Amino acid sequence: MGGDDLRSDGGAVAPGEASVLDRARALAGRDGAAIVGTIVALIVFPYLLIDGLGMLGDLIGYRIGGYEGLASLVLIYGIVVIGFNLLLGYTGLLSFGHAAFFGTAAYAAAIFSAQVYGSPLLMVLVGTVVATLLAWPIGFMSIRRSGVYFAVLTLTFGQMLYFWALGPGAWLTNGDNGFSGVQVADLFGTLRLEGIVPFVGTWMYVFVAVFMVLAVAVASRILNSPYGLIFKALGENEQRVSFVGLDVFRYKLMAFVISAAFAGVGGSLFVIHESYIHPTTALYWITSGDFVIMTVLGGTGTLVGPVFGAFVFEYISNVISGVSLPVIGAIGSLWRLILGAVFVIVVWWLPEGIYGAIKEGVAWGVDRIERDRGQPAADGGED
Amino acid sequence: MSVAQTFAQVVLNGLQQGAIFALLGIGLTIILGTMKFLNLAHGALYLIGGYAGMVVVRQTALNEGILFSTGTTELGFGLGFVAALVLVPVIGFVVGIAMERWVAEPFYDRPETDQLLVTFGLALIAQEVIKGIFGGNTFQSVTPSEIFGVSVSGPVVLPVVGSFPQWRLYLIVIAVVVIALTWLVIERTDFGLVVQAGTEDSEMVRILGIKINRSYSLVFALGAALAAFAGLIGVSIQTISPQIGTERALIPAFLVLVVGGAGSVVGAIVGGFVLGITIAAMTTLASQWAQIVLYAVAALVLLFRPEGLFGSVEVD
């Protein structure tokens, strides 16, 4: 809708050139909107989570407010599932082995911090590079199969790493005792990550939030590019993509590697945040399953949908689990039951996920309001 | 221990583990083969079988969970193991029929990914419901001491093998009999013929005027009964906790499926025993690597022989 207004005067610019420029500007605009929106959301998110829900909790008499660390955790998993969704939501490949990349990055970052230097930035860099390098061979082998066979193959690779870290690799990972020698240094040598930043929380949160903005920017750039268009096309009809003459294998592999890199960023941030890593939280297939649940809960096929899923998942597991109800008593470990139920409901009735449902609800509401005013419903505005 | 003795023990341990794998794999493979339905809740059926077995066989003292907090400190009928051998598969059968009708059927026409996701969610729910009812703690295995007056506990001395737990021998026999019966039902009965034909081309079977929907729910129930039975014999030698469904059953079942070949009963049987003996051998040779080698075998089969050893379903 913006494109025509911008260049309606025509001028000296040749028509073909103008349309290219406009398209470029429109693309930048879309990315820019996503980035600005993310930044605003990230600034108010801790406030809403901790104070907003806290006040609501005081009103209804339950402790449902979040806490500082939860905000960072949601973003860390949010980054992982934005990448995971590039694979599941766009190319349609269901991986049950992404814990391999998350966990390997976490271990690589942890070991780097213990042996070399604990600069948070370097830790993220090392973790992400290692995860990406690992994704190449695993992807190269797994992409050859599709559907459940792809899922089982990724699962077997992930599980091999898990059992290796638990047993034979204990000299490196400290096995079942977990790796606790993480030495996180100050950011840029001066900023302590625990240090307080007015309004938004700690430097840890700011650090994670910056990576979230980067993740959204990169994912938005990919999805709004012709390259991302091919990812979507692969999810819709792989055969046609190959008929057009594109190398299906290469694009699927790239989608796999990119999503693993996101998981690597998330894994490195996770270990910086927790200062401890264990094979079960990092590499076990249940963690891969958690990524699947988050992504599907939030909504596959939209950029930020999975982040909603990560929020719902972490909120149920960390906050709702602490709520005590009148009849049942403390929810405690039953949180997974609630999560499972919500998950099944979403898979069954909300194929677009929670984010999709919210978007649909808002669109329906807007539609109703405009109809009540006697105006025709406006089209456009969809992304 | 001599080499021959070690070898014989590995084979027996492998048969015992392989029998459980095969029972799980058969159920999964016939459901996938006939209905093209991927059931990630297959481990949950094993879990239900395990707990149902525990409740039928003995009285178990509870110390957490909803039942405990409402005043029940002991749970179970104490009917003994023979009763469980009959009742547990029946329970699995009934659960299977219910699952086919209310979960699987609405998803037959939906994409593979949706089937995986919804059954994955169900598996989570089943595990948490069990945890809620019985509490999250680990219970002792339900090893029977006698069956029909014959003592089955304690070790027995065999030629070559040496001392071996007696019950494990009976377990292998019982499991192999059940596997053989299943194979006969699939290979030698009209019902089995419909199932096999359905695996090849379910549309054609329907056109021929066979009520395949009824066969579908029977196949599903049969698969569920086998998984529940596997759960019962699993918990007769191993401890019982809410995680056994996902940790001991779901993943092995899928590995058996890919090694044996989707849709093939013979494949599931062979695949089960191949993986069982692999893990038994590796546990003796280098126990730290046992699980890793198990997954590596599955990965190698998927990479180099994607249709599995006896696969009949096309793999892309």
Interface residues (C-beta under 8 A of the other chain):
Chain A: L88 G92 L94 M141 R144 R145 S146 G147 V148 Y149 A151 V152 L153 L155 T156 F157 Q159 M160 F163 W164 G167 P168 W285 I286 G289 V292 I293 V296 I328 G329 S333 L334 R336 L337 L339 G340 A341 F343 V344 V347 W348 P351
Chain B: L38 I66 S69 P106 E112 T113 D114 L116 L117 V118 F120 G121 L122 L124 I125 Q127 E128 V129 K131 G132 G136 T246 I251 F254 L255 L257 V258 Q288 W289 Q291 I292 Y295 A296 A298 A299 L302 L303 P306 V315 D316
